[in-house]
């Protein structure tokens, strides 16, 4: 009886410990999800303040040749629209400049920023360079042009970054990003997907610009 009682007591304790451990894991998961959501909310609120305002009275609308507008396509078309507004001298200037951009210009400007980073060093480079602050205007631009595929990809990549934010911080202290590429292989898949769909993103930007030329240029 005594042996049996001790065994039953031990089993009960193990069961209680397991339940406590599972409860701890659930609480940790909830905290992690909540913390990630708080980071997203904070970033969105800050971005709205910095990049979502459009001052129509001070709209930067460069003069543009109508023939060039009608004949250029794809990335060549996008680059010609971007060049005259891609004039930020520093971060503070960019914040002021963005207020002069119409919604379509913001989409072009920030999506192009994403593309420049990803075609050079992938999502890891994008996050390494503290460019996560641009995700809200990038998302707003993708929503504007109706690019649901790219929206899903950016969201997945951002969620993955939040899982490894401490590792990014540790490597920044060491000024060495190579271990991130070696270890965080999930970003490779995101990069591969990006290369297969980013031309479609530019097609959608072009289609939007042709429907709303006044957001981008004034013909001379």
N, C-alpha and C positions, 0 to 999 in steps of 0.2 A: 504493500500500500504506500509506504513512504517513497519507494523508488518511483512508483507510478505517479504519485502526487508531484514529486520533483520534476519528472519528465513533462507532465502536463503543464506545470507552472513555467518551465523553460520554453515550451512550445508557445504558450500564451505570450510570454515576453517577446519571443522572436516575432510573433504576429504583430504585436503592438509596435515593435521597432520598425518592422516593414511598413506598417501603415503610416507611422510618423515620417519615415523616409519618403514615401510616396507623396505625402502631404507637403513635405518640404520641397520636393521637386516641382509640384504643381504651383506652389507659391513663388518659387524661383522663376518658373516659366511665365507666370502672370506678371511678375515684376519686370522681367526682361521684355515682354511684349509691350507692357505699359510704358517702359522707359524708351523703347524704340518709337512708339507712337508719340510720346512727348517730344522726342527729338524731331520727328517729322512735323508735328504741329508747330513747334518753335521755329523750325526752319521755314515753314510755309508763311507764318505770320511775319517774320523778318523779311522774307522775299517779297511779299505783297507790298510792304512798306517801301522797299527799295526799287522793285522792278515792275510792279503792276500798274503804276500810275501813268496815264497818258495825258500830257498837256497839249491839247489840240491847238491852242493859240501859239505854241512854239514848236509845231510839228516840223521835224527835219525831213523835208521832201526834196531830194536833189533833182536837178534838171536831168533829163534822160532822152536819148534819141529814140523816137518811135519805131524806126526801122529795126534798130538793134533789139528793142523790146520784143518785137514781133518775130524775129528770126532766131534769136538765141534760145537754147533749150538746156535742160538738165543743170548740171553743176556749173557750166559756163554762164548760164542765165542767172543762177543764184549768186555767183561771185560778182557779176557786174552790178547787181542790185545791192550787194553787201559792201562793196569797196567804198562808196562815198559816205557810208554811215559807220564804217569800221575805223573810227578815229579817236577812240578813247586813249588818253595818255596814261591813265592810272586807274585804280579802283574807284576812287572818289569821283573822278571825271566820268567814269562809266555809269555810276549811279545817277548822276545828273543827266547824262546823255540818254539813258534808257527812258527817261520821262518824255523825251521828244520823239520816241518811236511809237508808231501806231501798232496795234496788235499783230498785224502781219509782219511788220519789221522786227518786232520782238521775237516772233517765232523764227524767222530767218536767222537773226543774229545769234540767239542762244542755242538753237539746234546746230548751227554751223560750229559754234564753240565746242559743243559735244563731239561733233564729227572730227574736228581738228585734233582733239585729245585722243579719241578712240582709234583713229587711223594711224596714230603715232605710237601709242603705248597701251591701248586698250582701256578697259574700265579701271584697272588698277592704277594707271597713271592719272586718270580723271579724279579718282578719290584721293590719291596721294597728293595731288596739287591743291587740295582744299577746295575743289570746284563743286563740291556737293551743294554749295549755296545756290548754284544755278539750276538745280533740279526743278524747283517750282516754276520758274519761267520756261524751262524746257518742256515740262509737262503741260503748262498752259498753251504753249505753242503747238504741241502735238495734238492736244484736244481741239484747238482751233482748226487745224488742217484735217482732222479726222483720222489720224494715224494710230489706230488701236494696237497694232502689232508692236510698234516701237514703244508705245506707252507701257505695255505689259513688260517688255524687256527692261526698260529703265527702272521700273518698279521692282522687278526681281533682282536686278543688280544692286539696287539701293538696299534692299532687305538683306542681301548677302553681305554687303559692306558693314551694315550695322551688327552683324554677327561677329565680325572680325575687327571691329574698330580699335580694340585694345592692341591687336597685333600690328595694325598700321601705326599706332602711336609709339609702340616699342621700337619699330624699325625706323621711324622718323628720328628718334633719339640717337639711333646708331647711324643715321644718314645713309641707310642701305635698304633699298627696296627690292633687291634681287630675291631675298628669301620669300617675299610675298608671291612672286611669280612662280617660284619653285613649289610652294606649299598650297596656295589657294587656286587649285586647278579648276574650281567651279567657274571662275571668271573666264577661263579659256572658252567655255561653251557660250557664254554670253557674248564674247568678242566675235566668235564665229557666226553667231546668229546676226549680230549687228552688220557684219560685212555682207550678208546675204539680203538684208532688207533696207539698208540705208539709201540705196538708189530710189526705192519706192517713196521714201520720205521726201526726197528732193522733188520727185514728180508731183507729190501732193502740195508742196510749197509752191511750185511753179503754177499748178492749177489754181491755187488760191490767189496768187499774185495777178494772174490774168483776169480773174473775176473782180479783183479789187485793186486795180492799178493805182488809184488815188492814195492808197495807204503807203505806197512805196515811192512813187516818182511823180514829177510833173513834166510832161512832154515839151521839148523845145523845138 
